[in-house]
Amino acid sequence: MKKIAVIAASGKAGSLIAEKAMTKGFEVVAIVRNKARLKVAVTEVIEKNIFDLTSEDLSGFDAVVLAYRAPEGNEAEYSKVAHHVTEILSGSTTRLIVVGGAGSLYLDESRTRRLVDELSKDLPYYPTIAEMGKASLIYKNSNVNVTFFSPADFFDPDGAETGSYTITSDIFEKNKSGKSRVSYADYADAVVNMIDKGTHQNEHIGIYEN
């Protein structure tokens, strides 16, 4: 049986990942800032601010899933969180899976430009995309076993779980209909499956619904 921690398990993505892992028979420890906001049944709950987490808090897990979302206006926290979490996991064999953003994916095999580079800086969500992109490089350059998992361009919080999706490399791809979409539910399923099977370790990957 796998034992995992889900940081920010009270959020939409984190709660679905925790719930899916429980149905798979995993032992799930939810790490949340406010346990009153946790809506899913888990094995154990740790109520702690992410910046107060220690190496001891994250020891003994097969994988740690980081589903953190920075508050609007504090997007620079993505890099601060990346530095903190990789520091406390440094030297550990624990796998880290980061719920990332599509903007970090490269546009082609040259890997010189990313999706974020094509976006207008005037977009309301640009700070989030840009800062998550910076954080992705911190994870990539760490000595931690990190899977940075970018969702599709349209990350649908209310979409159904289809079970029909494709895992890609770190290059942005679309399905045969020219769409880049995935539901939170399918994304959660993919996270739990890769933990269960031990796949995509030390990789930056993407996903889209077929």
N, C-alpha and C positions, 0 to 999 in steps of 0.2 A: 504494500500500500504506500502510495506517495504521500509525503507530508509537504504542504506548501504554505507560504504566507502570502496574503494579498494585501498590499499597502494601498490604502484608500478604497477599502471594500464597500464603503457606503455610497460610492458614486455609481453612476449607471454602468460603466464598463466593468468596474471592480466587482460590483454585486452580481452581475451576470456570470463573470468568471468564477467567483466563489461558489455560486449556486450550481453551475455546471460541474465544477470539481467535486462538490459534495455528491451529486448524482452519480459520479464516476467512482465513488467510494474512496476519494482522497480524504486525508485528514487536513482540514483547512483552518488556519489561524488568520482571523481578520484583524488587520492593524488599522485603527481608525482614530481620528482626533476626537470624535464624539460618538460614543457607542449608541446613544439614543437614536442616531440617524441610520443605524444598520438595520436593514429590512430583510436580511436573509439569515437562515439558520446555519451556523457554522460550528466547528468543534470547539474553538476557543476564541476569545476576543482580547486584544491588547489595545488599551486606550492610551494613545501617546501621540504627541506632535512628531511629524516626520523628522524634524531636525534634532529631536531628542533621542532618536533610535540609536542603539549601540550595536557593536559586533555581536554581543551576547544575545540581543533581541532577535537577531537574524541567523543564529546558529542552529544547526540541527535540521535544516530544511533541505529537501531535494531541489526546490526552486522557490524563488521569491518573485512574485509578480508585482510590478510597480505600475499602478493605474492612476497615478497622481495627476491632477489638473490644477494648475496655478490659478489663483483668483485673477479676475480681470483687473488690469493695471499693475499686476505684480508678476508679469510674464518672465522677468529675469530669474524668478525662483526655479525655473526649469533647470538652468545651469547649476544653481546652488544645490538643488536636490541631487543632480547627477554627481556632483563632486562629493557630496556627503555619503550617498548610498554606495558609490564605488569605493570610497575610502573605508567604510566600515565592513565591506565585503572583500576588501583586498586580502589576498592570501588564502581566501576560502575556496572550497570546491563547490560551493552553492551556486547554482545557476540563477541568473537574473534575466527576467523577461520584462522588457519595458513596453508599455502601451504608448507607441509613438504617434507620429503624424505623417500624412502623405507627403507633405512638403519636403521631407528629408530625402525622398527617393530621387535617384538620378534620372535624367531624361534619355540618356543613351549609353552605349558601351564605353564611350570616352570618359564617362564619370567626371566631367568638368563642370556641368551645370545641373542644378537640381530643380525640382518643380517649384520650389519657393522663389527661385530666380525669375520665373515667368510671371509672377503675380504682382499686381499693383500694390505699392506700399500704402495706398489710401484705403485699402480694404479694412473693414473693422476688425477682422480676425487675423490680419497680417502679423501683429506683434506675437501672437501665440505661435503661428507657423514658423516665424523667423527664429524665435527663442527656442522652440523645440528642435529646430534644425541645428542650432549651436550646441544644444545639449547632446544631440545624437553623436557629435564628434567627440565629446567628452567620454561617452560610453565606449565608443569605438577605440579610443586611445588608452583605455584603462587596461589593467591586467585581470579584469574580472570576466568570467564566462557570461557574456551578454548576448541576448537575442533582442535586437531592436526591431520591434514589429510594427511596421507602418500599416495603417488601415488603407482602404481605398479613398479616393478623392471625396466621394460622398459616403460618409460614415453614418449610416442610418440608425438612429437610436430606437426607432419603433418598428423596424422591419422584422419579418418572421425569420425563424431559423430554417434554412433550406437544406443545409448539409451539402450543397453544391457550390463549391468554391475552389479557387486555384491559388496556391501559394507561389509567389514569385521571388525573384532575386531582389536586389536593391535598385533595380531599374523599373521605373513607372510603366505599368502595362494596363491595357483595357481589355474587356471581354470581346467576344466576336461581334457584339452589337455596338461596339465603340463606347461602352460605358465603364466607368470605374466606380463601382458601388459595392458596399458590403454592409450587412446589418451587424449591430452590436452582438446579436445572438450567434451569428455564424462566426464572428471574430472570436467570441468567447469559446466556442466549440473548438476552433483551431488552436487556441492557446492551450486548452486542456489536453488536446490530442498530442501536441508536440511535447508537452511535459511527460505524458504517459509513455510515449514512444522514444523520447530522448532525441528527437530530431531537431535540425536547424540550430544547433549550438554554435555560439560565436559567429552569428550571421546577422546581417541586416536584411530583413525580408519584407515583402508586401503581400497583399491579398486582394482578390476581387471575386465577386459573385459571378458564376458562369452564366 
